[in-house]
Amino acid sequence: MVKIFAVCVLYKGPDNAKILKAAYDLQQFGFFQRGSVQEFMGFTSKIITERSNECARQSVKEQEYMCHVYVRLDNLAGVAITDHEYPYRVAHNMLNQVLDDFAAKVPSHFWPITEESAIPYTELPNTLAKWQNPREADALTKVQEEVEETKIILHKTISSVLERGEKLDDLVSKSENLSLQSKTFYKTARKTNSCCSFG
């Protein structure tokens, strides 16, 4: 069954990306794993956004996941994390609509300075639910064909997005955004090559 696990709206600053709003659907993961899985999805969303150019669309394949990213000219970015079955075009159409809606409702001067909890945007959980079925959701996007005409760059792994010499393991161990529990979870997942490993 096709699935979207996360939708994030980010601001790409000169040195890093920050999550402005995010919604997750992690029901298929064990209760005690969900916190770590959510942290890693946020972490991965930031890394991919930081390493994407403005006006670029990418779909990055990493194990059982696809990370779809779009960075606009105004540095507002969207990331959708889905399974491999979810159609790329539909994911990118969703990101278009999410970013247009977010930009219309949240003034741009808030983006670089406001914490996620303080941003008055509550639509993402509904968006995530509405777009779970790509066939239904795609009926909403028939009019919008820009994405089909735009080249989506497909990467085989997250390693191909990282800068030369960078390793995901190093980024994880240096990260201040991940708890010790999530770092341990990541190392264990890497060893067992489990579904929750993004590396």
N, C-alpha and C positions, 0 to 999 in steps of 0.2 A: 504494500500500500504506500502511495506517495505521501511525503511528509515534509512539513516545514518545522524545524526545531526552534529557530530564532529569527527575529527581525530587529535590527538595531539601526538607529539614526545616530550618526557621529559627526563631530566637527574635526576636520583635519587642520591642525595648527602647523606652524613652521617646524616644530620639533617632535610633535606627537599627535595622536588622535585621541579624542575623548568621547565617551558615549554620552549622548544627550538624552536618549530614551531607548529602552529595549523591552521586548516581550519574548517570553520563552514558553515552549510547550515541551516539557520533559517527562511526561507521564510514562513513557516507555522505559525510563531508567529507574533503577532502584531508589527508594526514598532517600537513603543515606548518600547516594552518589550524586543526587541532583545539584547540590550546592557546588560541588567541584566541577561538574559538567558545565553548569551555567558560568562559573568563573572562566573556564577554558574557552567557552564560546565567545564571551566578551573579550578575553585576551586575544584570541585569534582574529576577531573582528577588527580590533585596534591594529594589530600587526599588518593585516592585509590592506587596511585603509592607509596606513602610514606609507606603505610601499606601492601604492597605486597612484598614477598620475591623475591630474585634474582632467575632467571630461573623458575619463577612461572607464570602460566596463570590463570586468574580468569575471570568469568563473573558474575557481580553483578547486581541483579535485584533491581530497585528502582522505584516504581510506574509504570509509562508508559514507563520507559527507561531500557535499558540494558547497563551497562558500562563494556566493555571488556578490560582487561589490560594484558600486557605481559611485564615483566621486564627481560632484558637479563643479562648475567653474567657480562658484562662490564658497567652495570648500565644505559644503554640506555633503555628507556621504551616507549611503545606505548599504547594509550588509544583510543578506538572507542566507541562513544555513539550512540546507535541505538534504534530502537523500538524493541518490543518483537518478531516481526515476522522475523527479520533479522537472518539468520542462524549463530550460534556461530562459526562453523568451518570456514565459509567464512570470518567472521570478524577477526578471529585469523590468517587466511592465509594472509589477507590484512595487518595486523600488522607486520607479518613476513617480507613481501616484503617491506613495508614502512621502517622498521628499517634497513634492509639490504641495501636498496638504500641510506638512510640517512647516514649510517656509511661509505658507499663507497664514498660519495661526501663531507662529512663534517668531517675533521680530529678530532679525539677524544680529543685533547688538547683544542679545542674550547668549548666542551660541558659544563664544569663546570663554565666557566668564561664569556661567551659571552651572550649578551642580545638577545632576540628573533629577534628584528628588524635587528640586525647586522649579523645574520647567513644567508649565501648565499644558501638558499635551497627554491626553488619556486614550487616544484612539488605537494605539498599537495592539493591545490584546484582541480587540475586535477585528482588526486587520488580519492578524495572524489566524484567527478562527475562520474568517471569511475566505481566505486564500488557501486553506488546507486542501480544498478540492480544486485542482487546477482547471478542470473542465468547466465547472460552474464559474470560477473566478475569471476564466478566459473570456467568457461571454461579456464581462465588463470591459475587456480591453480590446475588443475587435476593432474599435474605432482608432485606437492608438497603435500605429504601426511603426513609429520611429525606431523602436528597438530592433525590429527586423532588419531595418536598413543600416543599423549601426553594428559595427564589428564588435563582437564579444570575444575577448582574448581568453582562450582556454588553457589553463596550466595543469599539468599532470599532478603536481604535488605542491605543498606549501613551500618546500625548499626552493622551487624555481622562482618564487616570488621574493624570497629573502635576498638581501644584498650579498655579493660575493664574499665568501668566507664566514657568513653568519650561520649559526646553527640554532635550530629551535630549542634544543636542550639548554644552550647557553642563555637564550632569551628568557626561558622559563626560570632558570636558577637565579638570574639577575633581577627578575621582575619584582617590583614592590606591590603590584596589583594582585598577586596571587598569594593566598594564605599558605602556611606551611602544610596544612592538610591537603590542599590542592596540588602542591608541588610533589608531595609523597604519592598522591593518587596518580599523578602524571607518570612518575617513575615506574610505579607498579604496572600501570596500563601499558607503558612502553615494553616492559619485560614480557608481559603476557599477550601483547599485541591485541588488547581488547578493544571493543567498540568505542570506548570513550577516549582513545588516544588520538590526539590531533597531530602527532608528530611523525 
